[in-house]
Amino acid sequence: LFRSYNSLLTLLIAGLLVLAMPGIIDWALVRASWTGDAAACREAGGACWAFLVEKWRFILFGTFPDDQHWRPTLAIIAMIGTLVLSGDRRFWGRPLIIIWAVGLGFSALMMFGGVLGLDYVPTELWGGLPLTLALSIVGLVASFPLGVLLALGRTSDLPVMRGLSVVYIELVRGVPLISILFMASVMLPLFLPAGVSIDKVLRALIGICLFSAAYVAEVVRAGLQAIPKGQIEAAQALGLGYWQRQRLIILPQALSLVIPPLVNSFIASFKDTSLVIVIGLLDL
């Protein structure tokens, strides 16, 4: 019965697509307007892609200098390539650490410049897809160690560590990211000594890291709870200490179990970067 239901649902969706696609293609391509002003778009009666043709450089690269757009292009390729290689199990382990170090280092070199004859480009000019990828990728990677420590703290037998971890996780998960970004951009400089300022992109990155760490902690905690208790008892019987058990037995299995929800966290972080507009950053 379940298979029959899925088959009928598949046929229904396929039929709806067959009915809808001609109209979509006619609107999106045949009667679309690729140049001209708003009046030309209205006269065409289809989709208006003129703004994409006119503003595609700004959408992709923000206010990065026009004659230097090859640099963020290479940075985008390096970051996406790093993500693609991370999905290949053959590179898991130490090779993956090298891949991430090279990929992010090369991307930072291309974006910042200032060496090897490259002009220095301040972060105030960053924008578009490179900024979106940088905030989401670096934010999630930087939040991962804190998230793991919070997960271990929440599952700890020490009341103080468990209490502090629970308070942080529930407090951060209970407020929207936009408020944390606002705090990082406006409130954080008030706690710094006079004359000391933090880069706007770095402030956004700190806010995203603190926010993502709470969600990563809950994901990792689910993996820790999935480990059979017998393995922990066996490790204790072998005389392994707490950190040896975590490093050699528990965390490797727990992290491998939660790879799918971690990918979900990355997708959510990628979409949430649109909120940085409230602090004056122009992402994709």
C-alpha positions as CSV (number, residue, x, y, z in Angstrom):
1,L,0.0,0.0,0.0
2,F,2.8,2.4,0.9
3,R,4.6,1.7,-2.4
4,S,1.3,2.2,-4.4
5,Y,0.8,5.5,-2.5
6,N,4.4,6.7,-3.4
7,S,3.9,5.7,-7.1
8,L,0.6,7.6,-7.3
9,L,2.2,10.6,-5.7
10,T,5.1,10.5,-8.1
11,L,2.8,10.3,-11.1
12,L,0.7,13.2,-9.8
13,I,3.7,15.4,-9.3
14,A,5.1,14.4,-12.8
15,G,1.7,15.3,-14.3
16,L,1.6,18.7,-12.6
17,L,5.1,19.4,-13.9
18,V,4.2,18.5,-17.4
19,L,1.2,20.9,-17.2
20,A,3.2,23.7,-15.6
21,M,6.5,23.6,-17.5
22,P,5.3,25.1,-20.8
23,G,3.9,28.1,-19.1
24,I,7.0,28.5,-16.9
25,I,9.3,28.3,-19.9
26,D,7.2,30.8,-21.9
27,W,7.2,33.2,-18.9
28,A,10.8,32.8,-17.9
29,L,12.5,32.5,-21.3
30,V,10.3,33.1,-24.4
31,R,8.6,36.3,-23.3
32,A,11.3,37.4,-20.9
33,S,13.0,40.8,-21.1
34,W,16.8,40.7,-20.8
35,T,17.5,44.4,-21.4
36,G,15.7,47.7,-21.1
37,D,13.8,49.5,-18.3
38,A,10.7,48.7,-16.3
39,A,8.4,49.8,-19.1
40,A,10.1,47.3,-21.5
41,C,9.7,44.6,-19.0
42,R,6.0,45.3,-18.6
43,E,5.5,45.4,-22.3
44,A,7.2,42.0,-22.8
45,G,4.8,40.4,-20.4
46,G,7.3,37.9,-19.1
47,A,10.1,37.7,-16.5
48,C,12.3,40.7,-16.1
49,W,15.9,39.7,-16.1
50,A,17.3,43.1,-17.1
51,F,18.4,43.9,-13.5
52,L,20.4,40.7,-13.4
53,V,22.2,41.5,-16.6
54,E,22.9,45.0,-15.3
55,K,23.9,44.2,-11.7
56,W,25.3,40.6,-11.9
57,R,28.8,41.9,-10.9
58,F,27.4,43.7,-7.8
59,I,25.3,40.7,-6.8
60,L,28.2,38.3,-7.0
61,F,31.1,40.4,-5.8
62,G,29.6,43.4,-4.0
63,T,31.7,46.5,-4.1
64,F,35.0,44.6,-4.6
65,P,37.1,46.6,-7.2
66,D,35.9,45.8,-10.7
67,D,39.4,45.2,-12.1
68,Q,40.1,42.7,-9.3
69,H,37.0,40.5,-9.7
70,W,39.2,37.5,-10.7
71,R,40.4,37.3,-7.1
72,P,37.0,36.7,-5.5
73,T,36.2,34.3,-8.4
74,L,39.3,32.2,-7.4
75,A,38.3,32.4,-3.8
76,I,34.8,31.1,-4.6
77,I,36.3,28.2,-6.6
78,A,38.7,27.4,-3.7
79,M,35.9,27.4,-1.0
80,I,33.5,25.3,-3.1
81,G,36.3,22.9,-4.0
82,T,37.1,22.5,-0.4
83,L,33.5,21.6,0.4
84,V,33.4,19.1,-2.5
85,L,36.6,17.4,-1.4
86,S,35.3,17.2,2.1
87,G,32.5,14.9,0.9
88,D,35.0,12.3,-0.3
89,R,35.8,9.8,2.4
90,R,39.2,9.1,0.9
91,F,40.4,12.5,2.2
92,W,38.9,12.2,5.7
93,G,41.6,12.5,8.4
94,R,44.8,14.4,8.2
95,P,44.6,15.1,4.4
96,L,41.3,16.9,5.0
97,I,43.0,19.2,7.5
98,I,45.6,20.1,4.9
99,I,42.9,20.6,2.3
100,W,41.0,23.0,4.6
101,A,44.1,24.9,5.5
102,V,45.2,25.4,1.9
103,G,41.6,26.2,0.7
104,L,40.8,28.8,3.3
105,G,44.3,30.2,3.3
106,F,44.2,30.7,-0.5
107,S,40.8,32.2,-0.3
108,A,41.9,34.7,2.4
109,L,45.0,35.6,0.3
110,M,42.8,36.3,-2.7
111,M,40.3,38.4,-0.7
112,F,42.7,40.4,1.4
113,G,45.7,40.7,-0.8
114,G,48.5,43.0,0.4
115,V,51.2,40.4,-0.5
116,L,52.7,38.9,-3.6
117,G,51.9,42.1,-5.5
118,L,48.2,42.0,-4.8
119,D,46.5,45.2,-3.8
120,Y,45.0,45.2,-0.3
121,V,41.2,45.2,-0.3
122,P,39.5,46.0,3.1
123,T,36.6,44.0,4.3
124,E,34.3,47.0,3.8
125,L,34.5,46.3,0.1
126,W,33.6,42.6,0.4
127,G,30.2,41.4,-0.6
128,G,28.2,39.0,-2.7
129,L,28.9,35.2,-2.9
130,P,32.4,35.3,-1.4
131,L,31.2,37.0,1.7
132,T,28.3,34.6,2.0
133,L,30.6,31.5,1.7
134,A,33.1,33.0,4.1
135,L,30.6,33.7,6.8
136,S,28.9,30.4,6.5
137,I,31.9,28.1,6.1
138,V,34.3,29.9,8.5
139,G,31.5,30.5,11.0
140,L,30.5,26.8,11.1
141,V,34.1,25.6,11.2
142,A,35.1,28.0,14.0
143,S,32.0,27.2,16.0
144,F,32.6,23.5,15.8
145,P,35.1,23.2,18.7
146,L,33.0,25.3,21.0
147,G,29.9,23.3,20.0
148,V,31.7,20.0,20.8
149,L,32.8,21.3,24.2
150,L,29.3,22.5,25.0
151,A,27.9,19.1,24.0
152,L,30.4,17.4,26.3
153,G,29.6,19.8,29.1
154,R,25.9,19.2,28.7
155,T,26.4,15.4,29.0
156,S,29.0,15.8,31.8
157,D,28.5,14.5,35.4
158,L,29.8,17.8,36.8
159,P,26.8,19.9,37.8
160,V,28.6,23.2,37.2
161,M,29.8,22.4,33.7
162,R,26.4,20.9,32.8
163,G,24.5,23.9,34.2
164,L,26.7,26.5,32.3
165,S,26.4,24.5,29.1
166,V,22.6,24.2,29.4
167,V,22.3,27.9,30.1
168,Y,24.4,29.0,27.2
169,I,22.7,26.6,24.7
170,E,19.1,27.3,25.7
171,L,19.8,31.1,25.9
172,V,21.4,31.3,22.5
173,R,18.9,29.0,20.9
174,G,16.1,31.1,22.4
175,V,17.0,34.3,20.6
176,P,17.1,35.1,16.9
177,L,20.4,35.5,15.1
178,I,19.5,39.0,14.1
179,S,19.7,40.1,17.8
180,I,23.1,38.4,18.3
181,L,24.4,40.1,15.1
182,F,23.1,43.4,16.4
183,M,24.8,42.9,19.8
184,A,28.1,41.9,18.2
185,S,28.0,45.0,15.9
186,V,26.8,47.6,18.4
187,M,27.3,46.4,21.9
188,L,30.7,44.6,21.5
189,P,32.7,47.8,20.7
190,L,31.3,49.3,23.9
191,F,33.3,46.7,26.0
192,L,36.6,47.4,24.2
193,P,39.2,49.9,25.4
194,A,39.1,53.4,23.8
195,G,40.7,53.4,20.3
196,V,40.3,49.7,19.8
197,S,37.9,48.6,17.1
198,I,37.0,45.2,15.6
199,D,36.4,44.7,11.9
200,K,32.8,44.6,10.9
201,V,33.1,41.3,9.1
202,L,34.9,39.8,12.2
203,R,32.1,41.1,14.4
204,A,29.6,39.3,12.2
205,L,31.7,36.2,12.2
206,I,31.9,36.2,16.0
207,G,28.1,36.5,16.3
208,I,27.5,33.7,13.8
209,C,30.1,31.5,15.6
210,L,28.4,32.0,19.0
211,F,25.0,31.3,17.5
212,S,26.0,28.2,15.5
213,A,27.9,26.7,18.4
214,A,24.6,26.2,20.3
215,Y,23.0,24.3,17.4
216,V,26.2,22.3,16.8
217,A,26.2,21.4,20.5
218,E,22.7,19.9,20.3
219,V,23.6,18.0,17.1
220,V,26.7,16.5,18.7
221,R,24.9,15.7,21.9
222,A,22.5,13.6,19.9
223,G,25.5,11.7,18.5
224,L,27.0,11.2,22.0
225,Q,23.7,9.8,23.3
226,A,23.6,7.3,20.4
227,I,26.8,5.6,21.5
228,P,26.1,2.3,23.4
229,K,26.9,2.6,27.1
230,G,28.8,-0.7,26.8
231,Q,31.5,0.9,24.7
232,I,32.1,3.6,27.4
233,E,32.2,0.9,30.1
234,A,34.7,-1.1,28.0
235,A,36.9,1.9,27.6
236,Q,36.8,2.5,31.4
237,A,37.7,-1.1,32.0
238,L,40.8,-0.7,29.7
239,G,41.9,2.2,32.0
240,L,41.4,5.0,29.5
241,G,40.9,8.4,31.0
242,Y,38.0,10.8,30.1
243,W,39.7,12.7,27.3
244,Q,41.2,9.4,25.9
245,R,37.8,7.9,25.8
246,Q,36.3,10.9,24.0
247,R,39.2,11.3,21.5
248,L,39.7,7.6,20.6
249,I,36.3,5.9,21.0
250,I,33.3,8.2,21.6
251,L,33.7,11.4,19.5
252,P,34.9,9.6,16.3
253,Q,31.7,7.5,16.3
254,A,29.4,10.3,17.5
255,L,30.6,12.8,14.8
256,S,30.3,10.2,12.0
257,L,26.7,9.6,13.1
258,V,25.7,13.3,13.0
259,I,27.2,14.3,9.6
260,P,23.7,14.7,8.0
261,P,22.4,17.1,10.6
262,L,25.7,19.0,10.5
263,V,25.1,19.5,6.8
264,N,21.6,20.8,7.7
265,S,23.3,23.3,10.1
266,F,25.6,24.5,7.3
267,I,22.6,25.0,5.0
268,A,20.8,27.0,7.7
269,S,23.9,29.1,8.3
270,F,24.3,29.7,4.6
271,K,20.8,31.1,4.4
272,D,21.1,33.0,7.7
273,T,23.9,35.1,6.3
274,S,21.3,37.3,4.6
275,L,20.7,38.9,8.1
276,V,24.1,40.6,8.0
277,I,22.5,43.4,6.0
278,V,21.3,44.8,9.4
279,I,25.0,45.6,10.2
280,G,25.8,47.0,6.8
281,L,27.2,44.0,5.0
282,L,26.0,43.1,1.5
283,D,26.0,39.3,1.0
284,L,24.7,37.4,-2.0
